[in-house]
Amino acid sequence: MTDPAEVRAQVAAWLAQAWDPELSLAQWRARLADSGWACPTWPREWGGRGLPAAAAGVVAQEFARTGAVPAPEGVGMNLAGPTILEHGSDELKRRFLRSTITGEIRWCQLFSEPGAGSDLAGLQARAQRSGGEFIVSGQKVWNTSAHHADFGLLLARTDWDAPKHRGITYFILPMRQPGVEVRPLRQMNGHASFNEVFLDQARVPAGNVIGDVNAGWTVALTTLAHERRLAAFSRPPAHASGAPIGQPPGRAVREAAAESERAMAPYRWYPQRAGRPDLVIERAVAAGRHTDPLVRQEIVKLITLAWSARWTAQRAAAARALGRPPGPEGSVAKLASSNIARAAARVHALIAGPAGQLAGADDPSGEGGRAEGGRAGIISEILLSVPAVSIAGGTDQIQRTILGERILGLPREPAADAGVPFRDVRRSG
Ligand SMILES: Cc1cc2nc3c(=O)[nH]c(=O)nc-3n(C[C@H](O)[C@H](O)[C@H](O)COP(=O)(O)OP(=O)(O)OC[C@H]3O[C@@H](n4cnc5c(N)ncnc54)[C@H](O)[C@@H]3O)c2cc1C
């Protein structure tokens, strides 16, 4: 069954008999996990239906149309699940996939360190085997969702004598234990959405290694590829879509909305980090700047950029639906989203002038702020949030290097530490 119309008919028929808004969220998610429609592209034996990538969009549309609650968004379904599917043992798949689909367990990503971001393979958290477990110490940083995660996708060094890419192991770290301390970080936009994670003799069962010991870099590349795709094509987080118009939401929808509200509270600013090009015209009209030729010209440049990126994404989706291999479109998408976010921030600043820096009650354009969920100061939030897009999931510069090497076939960036035992590599920290 790969024909989109057939997929649509099948999921619609299943939802018509299975979706019951009066179930508890846990009951509904269990039913959903049994059906395979929560993650239709995953293999059948691991909670999916073995459908091609293009089917996911069709299924999501049917869930939205019906108002049925989908699988939980986040690191679990987007990064942990696909990584375990590709590299994990059957034992790990059995232990972790279903409870990720049902939302019983939550995940975070423990990759970056104060001295290892772009140069991720230079990481220095250390894991040492001790009987049936590994003991891990080190510091991670920028860890989204670590404050409520049950498990972390952890990279740590297990061989200091191997070259840097070859001495890393990929672990599933139980977060709720004495050796793991999570501290929130306050960002310049005022929110606290990320954390530092301090590991002091934290314990990981040896069975929690994904892939082989010292072969974690290959596994990490899978997670990073999924992360880039996500960063490129992500939309503002979807809340449970609710009941059909005119009907009160049922129990599953209410519980999903409460879950989403709790989980998403630290990320309310996420739409703003994309630069909000959708708000530019209305803000120009509201501020009376829409007749200014310079403002008009900048708006058109921005809209051209945003629309051509959208069409490129649609071309990539259409190619995937036809079963063609991924082309360069996917790789340029993350860079495009970062260019658009910065261009949008510039246009918003041009329109708002110095008042765009004001936040809260001081913002004179309170109307627009209130329209955005009661918050004035939305322009200042855009200006302070946009830089995140150029850093998270790989910086613009790193993305250009990837494009140059893998898409354009340019010579590889020189690596002074290639083949050198990590112990002897010059490093910070
Ligand atoms: C919003 C947000 C969310 C994040 N979430 C997570 C998370 O959940 N889990 C996690 O593990 N990490 C997370 N990160 C961390 C993120 O992956 C790193 O911040 C990123 O990889 C950059 O690393 P760095 O901050 O150490 O910067 P650096 O690597 O120190 O880079 C500093 C500057 O130098 C440039 N640079 C570095 N190397 C090169 C090179 N070889 N060529 C050209 N230029 C170079 C960079 O482009 C950048 O401009 C998040 C970051 C942000 C901003």
The ligand as a Gaussian input file, in Angstrom:
#p B3LYP/6-31G(d) Opt

LIG

0 1
 C       18.644000      26.757000      20.454000
 C       19.692000      25.699000      20.612000
 C       19.318000      24.387000      20.975000
 C       20.284000      23.391000      21.134000
 N       19.891000      22.134000      21.550000
 C       20.829000      21.187000      21.818000
 C       20.483000      19.904000      22.391000
 O       19.308000      19.626000      22.680000
 N       21.448000      18.993000      22.625000
 C       22.767000      19.253000      22.329000
 O       23.590000      18.375000      22.557000
 N       23.150000      20.472000      21.811000
 C       22.218000      21.439000      21.549000
 N       22.597000      22.686000      21.046000
 C       24.040000      22.950000      20.812000
 C       24.420000      23.176000      19.363000
 O       24.430000      21.950000      18.645000
 C       25.770000      23.873000      19.347000
 O       25.596000      25.136000      19.973000
 C       26.303000      24.072000      17.941000
 O       26.679000      22.852000      17.375000
 C       27.521000      25.055000      17.886000
 O       28.483000      24.693000      18.806000
 P       29.123000      25.785000      19.812000
 O       27.983000      26.519000      20.454000
 O       30.084000      25.069000      20.694000
 O       29.874000      26.820000      18.874000
 P       31.354000      26.651000      18.265000
 O       31.488000      25.294000      17.693000
 O       32.340000      27.043000      19.303000
 O       31.330000      27.697000      17.105000
 C       31.602000      29.091000      17.299000
 C       31.661000      29.753000      15.935000
 O       32.777000      29.224000      15.179000
 C       32.324000      28.711000      13.916000
 N       33.081000      27.511000      13.557000
 C       33.421000      26.482000      14.368000
 N       34.088000      25.527000      13.674000
 C       34.158000      25.960000      12.392000
 C       34.716000      25.423000      11.190000
 N       35.338000      24.237000      11.181000
 N       34.590000      26.144000      10.052000
 C       33.972000      27.336000      10.046000
 N       33.426000      27.909000      11.150000
 C       33.514000      27.241000      12.311000
 C       30.867000      28.363000      14.156000
 O       30.129000      28.333000      12.930000
 C       30.399000      29.493000      15.086000
 O       30.115000      30.637000      14.339000
 C       21.642000      23.692000      20.883000
 C       22.013000      24.997000      20.514000
 C       21.066000      25.995000      20.387000
 C       21.483000      27.402000      20.033000

